[in-house]
């Protein structure tokens, strides 16, 4: 491993070329035991009870109201299931999941020596490699918006770092924003539901049932609309300062907030943001930390009419 931090724009090019990796602020929970997949299937939004060995998938853990608590990147090796997730609140996560074991034949284990790295390099040597299903639409999923740009991304669980250049996470963040890729904890807040991010495409299986939050997922998808929607933001590059994640997005009033911000080697300053569903304008202002404002242009990721996919016209005619 060679740590040679320099220009983050060059680091992005090195990442895309497969010559660099990023050490991620993530941890790994290993779930073992003969009932592990059924146990996880009963908790998460993804269908996991028939997950084949070495097949990568993604799942969300929701509360009773269908709000997102955490996202997981999941691979099973035939004996154990590896759950990769963000490190914030990890100890509390393990405690909460341990309480849900009851009599299920599963065991939970976390080894501090496990490191998680992100790269665009297939097959890095390690304990497990997770291939991001984004931007495809997984079986049982549904995408509201247009398919985003190609995103050939991997996360690897390793004990030792590879002999490649080490890039910074800010370089990876800009590439992720360009691919319209949401991730926790960046995009998640206390109000988040999957539909707002087009996360039904890869993290929710709409034909499975019996998991916490399923009722909200089904109601919003079939009959309602998410209150907010994810947008891509082109920021004015003439300013020396980038706005911070959480900065307000303004039209005539506050219509949302930025969730992730980056400087892309081709597109310049870009961001992801959440805005009110019914706001359809494109020209906005974003507030900087010094109180000044920078101009921005919105591009649609999740359309305003997302949700309400059930055709109720025949039902209305009969009634």
C-alpha positions as CSV (number, residue, x, y, z in Angstrom):
1,X,0.0,0.0,0.0
2,X,1.3,3.4,-1.0
3,X,-0.3,6.5,0.7
4,X,0.5,9.4,-1.5
5,X,-2.3,11.9,-1.2
6,X,-2.2,14.6,-3.8
7,X,-4.8,16.1,-6.1
8,X,-8.2,14.6,-5.3
9,X,-9.2,14.9,-9.0
10,X,-6.2,12.7,-10.0
11,X,-7.2,10.3,-7.2
12,X,-10.6,9.9,-8.9
13,X,-8.9,9.0,-12.1
14,X,-6.7,6.5,-10.3
15,X,-9.7,4.9,-8.6
16,X,-11.6,4.6,-11.9
17,X,-8.5,3.1,-13.6
18,X,-8.3,0.4,-10.8
19,X,-5.0,1.7,-9.5
20,X,-6.2,3.0,-6.1
21,X,-8.5,2.2,-3.2
22,X,-10.1,4.0,-0.3
23,X,-10.2,2.8,3.4
24,X,-13.9,3.3,4.3
25,X,-15.5,4.3,7.6
26,X,-17.3,1.0,7.7
27,X,-17.4,-2.1,9.8
28,X,-18.4,-5.7,9.2
29,X,-20.9,-7.9,11.2
30,X,-20.6,-11.6,10.4
31,X,-23.7,-13.6,10.9
32,X,-23.3,-17.4,11.0
33,X,-25.5,-20.4,11.7
34,X,-27.9,-22.6,9.7
35,X,-30.8,-20.2,10.1
36,X,-28.8,-17.0,9.3
37,X,-30.5,-16.2,5.9
38,X,-34.0,-16.8,7.1
39,X,-33.3,-14.7,10.2
40,X,-32.0,-11.8,8.1
41,X,-34.8,-12.1,5.6
42,X,-37.3,-11.6,8.4
43,X,-35.7,-8.3,9.4
44,X,-34.5,-6.6,6.2
45,X,-36.2,-5.2,3.1
46,X,-34.4,-7.5,0.7
47,X,-35.2,-11.1,0.0
48,X,-32.3,-13.0,1.6
49,X,-33.7,-16.5,2.5
50,X,-32.5,-17.9,-0.8
51,X,-29.4,-15.8,-1.3
52,X,-26.8,-17.9,-3.2
53,X,-23.2,-18.0,-2.1
54,X,-21.0,-15.1,-3.3
55,X,-23.9,-13.1,-4.8
56,X,-23.8,-9.5,-3.7
57,X,-27.0,-7.7,-2.6
58,X,-28.1,-4.7,-0.6
59,X,-30.8,-4.3,2.1
60,X,-32.3,-1.7,4.4
61,X,-33.2,-1.9,8.0
62,X,-36.4,0.0,8.6
63,X,-38.3,1.1,11.7
64,X,-42.0,0.5,12.2
65,X,-42.9,3.5,10.1
66,X,-40.8,2.4,7.2
67,X,-38.1,5.0,7.9
68,X,-34.5,3.9,7.1
69,X,-32.3,3.1,10.1
70,X,-29.3,1.7,8.2
71,X,-28.2,0.2,4.8
72,X,-26.3,-3.0,4.5
73,X,-24.1,-4.4,1.8
74,X,-24.4,-8.2,2.0
75,X,-22.5,-11.3,0.7
76,X,-22.8,-14.9,2.0
77,X,-20.0,-17.3,1.5
78,X,-22.0,-20.4,2.1
79,X,-21.2,-20.6,5.8
80,X,-21.4,-17.0,7.0
81,X,-23.1,-13.8,5.9
82,X,-21.0,-10.6,5.8
83,X,-22.9,-7.4,6.5
84,X,-21.0,-4.3,5.6
85,X,-22.4,-1.1,7.1
86,X,-21.3,2.4,8.3
87,X,-19.4,2.5,11.5
88,X,-21.4,5.2,13.3
89,X,-23.6,3.6,16.0
90,X,-22.2,0.1,15.2
91,X,-22.0,-1.1,18.8
92,X,-25.6,-0.1,19.4
93,X,-26.5,-2.0,16.1
94,X,-24.9,-5.2,17.3
95,X,-26.6,-5.0,20.7
96,X,-30.0,-4.4,19.0
97,X,-29.6,-7.3,16.6
98,X,-28.4,-9.6,19.4
99,X,-31.6,-9.0,21.2
100,X,-33.5,-10.2,18.1
101,X,-31.8,-13.6,18.0
102,X,-34.1,-15.3,20.5
103,X,-34.0,-19.0,19.7
104,X,-32.8,-18.7,16.1
105,X,-29.7,-20.7,15.2
106,X,-27.5,-17.8,14.5
107,X,-24.4,-16.2,16.0
108,X,-23.1,-12.6,15.5
109,X,-19.4,-11.8,15.4
110,X,-17.4,-8.6,14.8
111,X,-13.6,-8.8,14.4
112,X,-12.0,-5.3,14.8
113,X,-9.1,-6.4,12.5
114,X,-11.5,-6.5,9.5
115,X,-11.0,-3.4,7.3
116,X,-13.4,-2.4,4.5
117,X,-12.0,-0.8,1.3
118,X,-13.7,0.6,-1.7
119,X,-12.4,0.4,-5.2
120,X,-13.2,-0.2,-8.9
121,X,-10.8,-3.2,-9.0
122,X,-12.5,-6.6,-9.4
123,X,-11.3,-9.5,-7.3
124,X,-9.0,-7.8,-4.8
125,X,-7.5,-10.4,-2.5
126,X,-9.4,-10.5,0.8
127,X,-12.0,-12.3,2.9
128,X,-14.9,-11.3,0.8
129,X,-15.7,-9.0,-2.2
130,X,-19.0,-7.2,-2.6
131,X,-20.1,-6.0,-6.1
132,X,-22.4,-3.1,-5.9
133,X,-25.7,-3.9,-7.7
134,X,-26.2,-0.2,-8.5
135,X,-27.2,1.1,-11.1
136,X,-29.0,-2.0,-12.3
137,X,-32.5,-2.9,-11.0
138,X,-32.4,-6.0,-8.9
139,X,-35.0,-8.8,-9.0
140,X,-38.0,-7.7,-7.1
141,X,-36.9,-4.0,-7.3
142,X,-38.4,-1.0,-9.0
143,X,-36.7,2.2,-10.4
144,X,-38.7,5.4,-10.6
145,X,-36.2,7.5,-12.5
146,X,-33.8,7.0,-15.4
147,X,-31.0,4.6,-15.0
148,X,-27.9,6.5,-13.9
149,X,-24.4,6.3,-15.3
150,X,-22.3,3.1,-15.0
151,X,-20.9,2.5,-11.5
152,X,-18.6,-0.6,-11.4
153,X,-17.9,-0.4,-7.7
154,X,-16.6,-3.0,-5.2
155,X,-16.2,-3.2,-1.4
156,X,-13.7,-5.7,0.0
157,X,-13.2,-7.0,3.5
158,X,-9.5,-7.4,4.1
159,X,-7.0,-8.0,6.9
160,X,-4.2,-6.2,5.0
161,X,-4.3,-3.3,2.7
162,X,-3.4,-4.0,-1.0
163,X,-0.3,-2.7,-2.7
164,X,-2.1,0.1,-4.6
165,X,-2.3,3.8,-4.2
166,X,-4.5,4.9,-1.3
167,X,-7.0,7.6,-2.2
168,X,-9.1,9.7,0.1
169,X,-12.8,9.2,0.7
170,X,-13.6,12.6,-0.7
171,X,-12.4,11.4,-4.1
172,X,-14.8,8.4,-3.9
173,X,-17.6,10.7,-2.7
174,X,-17.5,12.8,-5.9
175,X,-17.6,9.6,-8.1
176,X,-20.6,8.3,-6.0
177,X,-22.5,11.6,-6.4
178,X,-21.9,11.5,-10.2
179,X,-23.5,8.0,-10.2
180,X,-26.5,9.2,-8.2
181,X,-25.7,6.6,-5.6
182,X,-27.2,7.1,-2.1
183,X,-25.5,5.7,0.9
184,X,-25.8,5.8,4.7
185,X,-25.3,7.7,6.8
186,X,-24.8,10.5,4.3
187,X,-28.2,10.6,2.7
188,X,-30.2,9.2,5.7
189,X,-32.0,11.3,8.3
190,X,-34.8,10.7,10.7
191,X,-37.4,11.1,8.0
192,X,-35.9,9.0,5.2
193,X,-37.9,6.3,3.4
194,X,-36.5,4.2,0.5
195,X,-38.7,5.7,-2.2
196,X,-37.1,9.1,-1.9
197,X,-33.7,7.8,-3.1
198,X,-34.8,5.3,-5.8
199,X,-33.5,2.7,-3.3
200,X,-36.3,0.4,-4.2
201,X,-34.1,-0.5,-7.3
202,X,-31.4,-2.4,-5.4
203,X,-32.3,-2.6,-1.7
204,X,-36.0,-3.5,-1.5
205,X,-37.8,-6.7,-2.8
206,X,-41.4,-5.7,-3.4
207,X,-42.7,-9.3,-3.6
208,X,-41.5,-10.4,-0.1
209,X,-43.3,-9.7,3.1
210,X,-43.2,-9.9,6.8
211,X,-40.5,-7.4,7.7
212,X,-40.7,-4.3,9.8
213,X,-41.7,-1.2,7.8
214,X,-43.1,-3.2,4.9
215,X,-46.6,-1.6,5.2
216,X,-45.2,1.9,4.5
217,X,-43.1,0.6,1.6
218,X,-46.1,-1.0,0.0
219,X,-48.5,1.9,0.6
220,X,-46.2,4.6,-0.7
221,X,-45.1,2.6,-3.7
222,X,-48.6,1.5,-4.7
223,X,-50.9,4.4,-3.6
224,X,-48.9,7.4,-2.4
225,X,-45.9,9.6,-3.1
226,X,-42.7,10.1,-1.1
227,X,-42.7,13.6,0.5
228,X,-39.2,14.3,-0.7
229,X,-37.0,13.2,-3.7
230,X,-33.3,12.9,-4.4
231,X,-31.9,15.3,-6.9
232,X,-28.5,15.9,-8.5
233,X,-27.1,19.4,-8.1
234,X,-24.7,21.2,-10.4
235,X,-23.1,24.0,-8.3
236,X,-21.6,27.2,-9.6
237,X,-17.8,26.6,-9.9
238,X,-16.9,30.3,-9.6
239,X,-16.9,30.2,-5.8
240,X,-13.8,29.2,-3.9
241,X,-15.8,27.5,-1.2
242,X,-18.0,24.4,-1.5
243,X,-21.2,24.2,0.5
244,X,-21.3,21.6,3.2
245,X,-23.6,18.6,3.5
246,X,-26.7,19.7,5.2
247,X,-26.7,23.2,3.5
248,X,-30.1,24.6,2.7
249,X,-31.4,24.5,-0.9
250,X,-33.4,27.7,-1.5
251,X,-35.9,28.8,-4.1
252,X,-38.3,31.5,-2.8
253,X,-38.1,29.5,0.4
254,X,-36.1,26.5,1.8
255,X,-37.1,23.6,-0.3
256,X,-34.5,21.0,0.9
257,X,-30.9,20.3,1.8
258,X,-27.7,18.9,0.4
259,X,-26.7,15.4,1.6
260,X,-23.4,14.9,-0.1
261,X,-21.0,17.3,-1.8
262,X,-17.9,16.8,-4.0
263,X,-15.6,18.2,-6.6
264,X,-15.6,16.0,-9.7
265,X,-12.7,15.8,-12.1
266,X,-15.0,16.3,-15.1
267,X,-18.2,17.9,-13.8
268,X,-16.8,20.3,-11.2
269,X,-18.6,21.0,-8.0
270,X,-21.6,18.6,-7.6
271,X,-23.9,17.4,-4.9
272,X,-26.9,15.2,-4.0
273,X,-29.8,16.7,-2.3
274,X,-33.3,16.1,-1.0
275,X,-36.0,18.5,-2.0
276,X,-39.8,18.7,-1.6
277,X,-41.5,16.4,-4.0
278,X,-43.7,19.0,-5.6
279,X,-40.8,21.4,-6.4
280,X,-40.2,21.1,-10.1
281,X,-37.9,24.1,-10.8
282,X,-34.3,23.7,-11.8
283,X,-32.6,27.0,-10.6
284,X,-31.8,27.2,-6.9
285,X,-29.4,28.8,-4.4
286,X,-27.4,27.0,-1.8
287,X,-26.3,28.6,1.4
288,X,-22.6,28.5,2.3
289,X,-21.3,28.3,5.8
290,X,-20.3,32.0,5.7
291,X,-23.9,33.0,5.0
292,X,-23.4,33.7,1.3
293,X,-25.2,31.8,-1.5
294,X,-24.1,29.9,-4.5
295,X,-26.2,29.1,-7.6
296,X,-27.1,25.6,-8.5
297,X,-29.0,23.7,-11.1
298,X,-31.1,20.6,-10.3
299,X,-31.3,17.4,-12.3
300,X,-34.0,14.9,-11.7
301,X,-33.1,11.6,-10.1
302,X,-36.4,10.6,-8.5
303,X,-39.3,12.1,-10.5
304,X,-42.1,14.1,-8.7
305,X,-44.7,11.5,-9.6
306,X,-42.7,8.6,-8.0
307,X,-45.0,6.1,-6.3
308,X,-48.7,5.4,-6.9
309,X,-47.9,2.7,-9.4
310,X,-51.2,0.7,-9.0
311,X,-53.7,1.3,-11.7
312,X,-57.0,1.8,-9.8
313,X,-59.1,3.0,-12.8
314,X,-60.9,-0.4,-13.1
315,X,-61.6,-0.4,-9.4
316,X,-63.1,3.1,-9.6
317,X,-65.3,2.2,-12.6
318,X,-66.7,-0.8,-10.6
319,X,-67.4,1.3,-7.6
